[in-house]
Amino acid sequence: MQECRIAAVDLACRRGERVLFSGLSFQLGPGEALQITGPNGVGKSSLLRILCGLLRPLAGSVEHEGEIGLIDESHALDMALPLGKALAFWQRIDGPADDRLARLGLADLLDIPVGYLSTGQKKRAALARLIGQNAPVWLLDEPLNGLDAQGAELVQELAEEHCRAGGVCVIASHQPLAMQGLRSLALAEFEQ
Amino acid sequence: MSARLWTILRRDLARLVLGGRSGALLPVLFFLAVAMLYPFAVGPDAPMLAKTGGGVIWVAALLAAILPLDRLIEPDIEAGFFDQWTLRGISEEAVIAVRVLAHWLSFGPPLMLATIPAAALLGIDAYALRTIELGLLAGTPGLAALGVIIACMTSGLRGGAALAGLLVIPLAVPLLIFGAGSLASNASGSGENGLALAAACSLVLIAIAPFAGGAAIRAAREG
């Protein structure tokens, strides 16, 4: 895996008239994972969008090396297409996918239009897209939402493997995670 | 990079041209329906139909180009496609430039083809038909660029689709005046001026579209 790291320096975020958090800093190097915890509305999703550059912070800056892969509530797959074709679009963009796809339990669903898939199945499909991207930095926004117990375990396994292979992983989730070596950052401490 | 854009263009075309209910067929049928209804509405006055038919074709083309606006950009923002492309270093500007091309291909050439039966319905002669086709060739790329700009700017707004249609119409007036104007002035031999001005409007809109659209999409993320 290529050299990667992500660092937040004194970040502050504003949504509307409210400053959600400020003075937030952390640094993650290869193989490190961080869980952002906190109640709904504390700014976990906004923080992840700032980290991947889709949202401008009110103050502070983000430094990162290596491409970023993001999972959030939108799955970025064509609803009208069969799952196989919808994923094939991202494979043509990202390059051929590896064998980890099979573990996501999507093999039987490839002919079914994405629109007919359940929330959990769409989440698995989004994970397949993320794996295929081969990005060294993973940002996962509530990755367990909609997944069953086995799926939730699988996400954590995949994230652990990703870190063992030298990747960086930031997970925003209000649910407890059982990953090895997972650091935790309570966003509420930086609340205004 | 260009291979990725080619992949995106192929997806756009599959969605916009062949997209079944939401494909290129609906604007073409709408366009032909206008050409068919117009003689019924004004009566069987052949010289009048031939004289005004060109203008009707232009108005119908403009309105047909508005039909696909609501599914041009909004669904891809909603589903997170633009976010994922940005993360992969594919700029919004490049995606929008590709989208303008795909949008034009989805309605420009089909409308130019449909103009032939429409001209027959309206009793337009071959010389005027040629001027109309050249005018559409010069003007529809500008309509496509304008449509994409407006679709980007209204994405994420409630009732954005209706608003997009209303915004496109006044901004498309110059294209309509020059494009359809090439017909009126053709008798005096100065139709080329109208064509050249329509083409110039198109070039300006095409040049602006990627940057205006890209900025609009980035601004929508902050909202």
Interface residues (C-beta under 8 A of the other chain):
Chain A: R49 C52 G53 L54 L55 R56 E67 I68 G69 L70 D72 S74 H75 A76 L77 D78 M79 A80 F89 W90 R92 I93 D94 R129 Q133 A135
Chain B: R4 T7 I8 R11 R15 G19 G20 E78 A79 G80 F81 D83 Q84 T86 L87 R88 G89 I90 R221 E222
